[in-house]
Amino acid sequence: MPYHFTIKSQRYVFDDLKTLLAKATPFRSGDALAGLTASSYEERVAAQIALADLPLKTFLNEVVVPYETDEITRLIIEEHDAGAFAPISHFTVGELRDWLLSDAANTNTLEELADGLTPEMVAAVCKLMRNQDLILVAQKCEVVTQFRNTIGLHGNLSTRLQPNHPTDDAKGIAASIVDGLLYGSGDAVIGINPATDSPAAVANLLNMLDGLISKFNIPTQSCVLAHVTTTLQLINQNAPVDLVFQSIGGTEQTNRSFGISLSLLDEVYEAALSLERGTVGDNLMYFETGQGSSLSANAHHGVDQQTCEARAYAVARRYSPMLVNSVVGFIGPEYLYDGKQIIRAALEDHFCAKLLGLPMGVDICYTNHAEADQDDMDSLLTLLGVAGCNFIMGVPGADDIMLNYQSTSFHDALYLRKVLDKKPSPEFEAWLLKQQIMDGDGNRLPIHAEHFLLNEF
């Protein structure tokens, strides 16, 4: 059905729900590339006002991607929790925004609400919010997950230690891992993007990580970020798989471009559970997302990239993952042109995922051909820390020499923990104290040449 609003005798008409959502979205290069943006600032305001008056129940009756042809739409509708939705079912999108910003929306009420929200609802309310609103609401959310340690507690900030190497050289990877551990990184996961998806090469990396974690009794989990079909093959060979990784998108067609489906994810999830490798919990999936993936695959169905991104979180939520992160600036300036767009998108992604009950982290990053620099990333790093982001990346020197993009460093995590008085996960912090890597105030201790990590690894 069409939606409309009039400003100064100018009547703006939006043909359907996906058009209204797209026109209400803050400007970004990807939506402009797709021809979905508002034609003027005034039209964007008109769309936002019309969106604010839209009842939330509309999203249960009108879909943005056809139900009959898209399994993600079917997942969203069929797994919606009507009971959790009931307390806010009479709200409009604007009223949801006001309630989220009020004291009535606290950690407990937001946790109870999560399954009653659809991705399109949270995408819609996101479009009505300033950056500070996105930070305030996300900071109220606490999403805790466990495998060999506990991630996501208020007051904690975790890191993925990302020791990538362009040829998967074991010595190069090992040097990066030791460097990261000595700076207190690695409690979210020690995760390697392999240079090849060869099962044999991935198995070698898995065995290396498993040996390291076992030898030094490190309370963390490993992941080699191979395609799920490779991981499934290795699970069936009883390889030491901790977390199962996969990139996901917000439409069935996007996921087909990644070579996956819900049925395949179901299969690998059940297989990984059967290994029973977790010690304190069984959250074992690790998903990565990013605005623009559906557009780059020509699989967006005319839906704006922020709404497509939020729909990917419905896929992630199905599997109670340990970690989810948006690789926000990785896809390039065609989708998020500059530092301002990257910062806004990252805050949107974090807000939407947390509202939907996901343990959200962000790869605070950019490519070298984007109009962004490390100062932009410092600003975003700080904003996400205030917003309660579950984890960030730890890359040697913030420069990934295998994937060729700029991210955050081990030092950046130390900075953020210091200025915001945040700690690693409790189990990992205890290990850092025991190994005399950190003191009780989170300060990094001097490392001498005889330190066990430098000599035994």
Summary of the structure (lengths in Angstrom):
residues: 457
radius of gyration: 21.6
end to end distance: 63.7
largest distance: 77.0
contacts: 1697
relative contact order: 0.14
helix: 47%
strand: 13%
